[in-house]
Amino acid sequence: MWWRALVTVFCLVAVAAPAPAQTPDLDAVVEGLESTYGKMNDLKAEFTQVARNRSLGQDVKAEGTVYLKKGGKMRWEYKSPSPQQIVSDGTHLWVYTPELNQVNKGDAPKALAGPAGSFLQGLGKVREEFTVRFLNPANKTDGAGRPVLDLTPKKPTPLLTRLVLTLDPKDYVVRQAVLYDQLQNTVTMSFNRVVINTGLSDTLFVFTPPKGAAVVPLDIR
């Protein structure tokens, strides 16, 4: 589905810092974000997701757990609406769909290329990959007092033309991300129970296709 491709881009895209002032300064917020993710080696979080198809006016909701580690390692475990795993060890990328008994396998470095990059590494150098501004310069935070950044890739791709990030004002960890593709479809991801630098084992990012599962190439466009 279209939203799986868009989410995969984000997955492949991603330490406390001083809290920003009540009226945040853009440079300070960006420096806080880059510092936080530059020092982050791994992350675990629960997530909820809403993928919206603009032309059809349809929403698809999902939830699960994500594990990220520097070096292009990631593991997204979807619990609903149907089980699915997206796993990368930094070399290979697998997408396992149990209901189809199918594994799509691709090249992780190819998928990690571009402005999406690795989520952890990419957010550690935001200004190299994106043009950054506040979503609303007149009101730089949302109703909860969280800074909201509007990022435009310097080299946009069909699957990523815009990224809006809502940050925790205490540690600059991303609490919500909205991804836009070239058709203005969106995927909104909210992160809860975020824990960082717990020393996630590399075994989390190893995937062996289940016996009998069909293994087919992953089409990364």
C-alpha positions, 0 to 999 in steps of 0.5 A: 500500500502507498502508506507502507512505502511512505512509512518505510521512508520515514523509518529509514530517515531516525541525551537530554539537552537544555530546555528551550525558552518559553518563546523558543528561538529557531536556532536553539531548537534546531541545535537542541534537536541535532544535539539530542539525536547526535548523541543518541545511539538507540531508541525504543518507543510505542507508536500510533499512526494515521495514514491519510489518502488525500484523494480518497479521503480515507484514513488507515490507523495502526500501532506498534513498537519501534526499535532504532539503533545507529548504523541503519538498524531498525525494527518496526513491529506493527500490531494493528490493523494487521501484524507486520515487521519491518527490520533492517540490520544496516545491510539488508531490509526485510518487510514481513507480512504474516497474513501473506506469508511473504517477506520482501527483501531489499538493500538497506543502504539504498533505502537509507540514501537521501534526505530521509536517511537513518532517523537517528543519524538524519535528525542529528544533521537536520540543517544539512538535509532540510530547510527548517522553519517554525510551522507557525512563526507567529505561534512557535509551539502547539497547545501543549507548549511543544515546538513545531518545526516544518522541514523541507528536504533540500533534495525532495523525493516522491515519497518525502516532500515535507516533514513536520516535527513536534518536539518535547520541550524538555529533551527535544525528542520527536513526539510527533512526525507528519510526513507528506509525499508528492501527492500530499498524502500524509502519515502522522506518527505519534511516539510514547514511552520513549526510552533512549540509549538503553543498549539495544542488542544487535540481535533485535535487528536480525531477521530470518525468514520463517520457513515456507515464507515466500521471499521476493525483492523489495521495490524501493523507488 
